Amino acid sequence: MEIEQAVTRHYTHGSLEEAILNALVAAGKDLNRLTPNDLAPVDEFHIGGRQATVAFAEQFGPRPGMRLLDVGCGLGGAARYFAHEHGCQVSGIDLSGEYVDVANALAARVGLSERVLCQEGSALALPFAPGSFDGAYMFHVGMNIENKLALFAQVRRVLTPSGVFGIYDVMRLAAGELSYPVPWASGPDSSFVADAASYRRALEAEGFEVLKERNRRDFALEVFAQMRARGAAATPAPLGLHIVMGANAAQKVKNMIGDISSGLIAPTELTCRVAG
Ligand SMILES: C[S@@+](CC[C@H](N)C(=O)[O-])C[C@H]1O[C@@H](n2cnc3c(N)ncnc32)[C@H](O)[C@@H]1O
């Protein structure tokens, strides 16, 4: 409970919807004609943003009508992507009431309220009946959850027997202290970055078969190089994740890039299915 409170505090902005709408206007968007793509620079809170989501989807294989659970949905960017681009029906769950409110407000603005619904709650106590979903995914959330066995048991419970589960988390490659703050935590008390082998063990113990593991370090380094090139431009983009991450956004990103560049951590995908 204390961890969840610290995590919620870390992500709370206070006036996030207003900040995002102001940034959209500053970027020249018409608030009455927004599309899910317009929101992508600010609503996909993981390394590589929309680019990473599209690459993940190629492995994950979403189909029209599929019932998906977005574990730790944040502002719902990925949920809207799967609904809009792949015709899925997506439920999101997140600890942050503020994020959930913004997620639902943004879904309404782009006409996706019928297909995307986010609610406040914990991934460790999913408020869904057994077998509610054909698939689940989790982007950059496991770093905030210490008990991965409990997390995967919850996800397994709400999936059908042929369900699929995809993970895109920052995972540990080598031992050593991380530099804080990072985008997911202000300090070590709410950061539980684990290696891919620990994920696999926990997944297998909870009834999943891991089909594929993909280290995304090179992709991340390429994304950071693109960010540096954009940052060097005369006019910085008004719309970006700095709005979500708040005043010390630059420090959080710098620390994370440092630890990825030095080989301590890397974003990693795992594609799984319920074991037969
Ligand atoms: C880095 S953000 C990623 C958000 C979203 N998945 C995305 O990629 O845009 C991590 C999110 O995980 C949520 N989170 C962390 N621990 C959680 C838990 N135990 N239950 C539900 N959500 C959690 C946080 O509130 C936050 O919104």
The ligand as a Gaussian input file, in Angstrom:
#p B3LYP/6-31G(d) Opt

LIG

0 1
 C        5.597000       5.026000     -16.957000
 S        3.866000       5.035000     -16.780000
 C        3.347000       4.142000     -18.240000
 C        1.901000       4.421000     -18.588000
 C        1.390000       3.699000     -19.817000
 N        1.503000       2.267000     -19.693000
 C        2.110000       4.164000     -21.045000
 O        2.971000       3.433000     -21.535000
 O        1.809000       5.263000     -21.531000
 C        3.583000       3.807000     -15.503000
 C        2.143000       3.725000     -15.087000
 O        1.956000       2.552000     -14.282000
 C        1.000000       2.858000     -13.293000
 N        1.184000       1.895000     -12.189000
 C        2.286000       1.662000     -11.456000
 N        2.062000       0.703000     -10.530000
 C        0.779000       0.303000     -10.700000
 C       -0.061000      -0.647000     -10.055000
 N        0.364000      -1.378000      -9.021000
 N       -1.328000      -0.780000     -10.494000
 C       -1.808000      -0.030000     -11.521000
 N       -1.062000       0.901000     -12.161000
 C        0.217000       1.068000     -11.766000
 C        1.341000       4.279000     -12.902000
 O        0.303000       4.911000     -12.201000
 C        1.640000       4.890000     -14.264000
 O        0.520000       5.424000     -14.865000

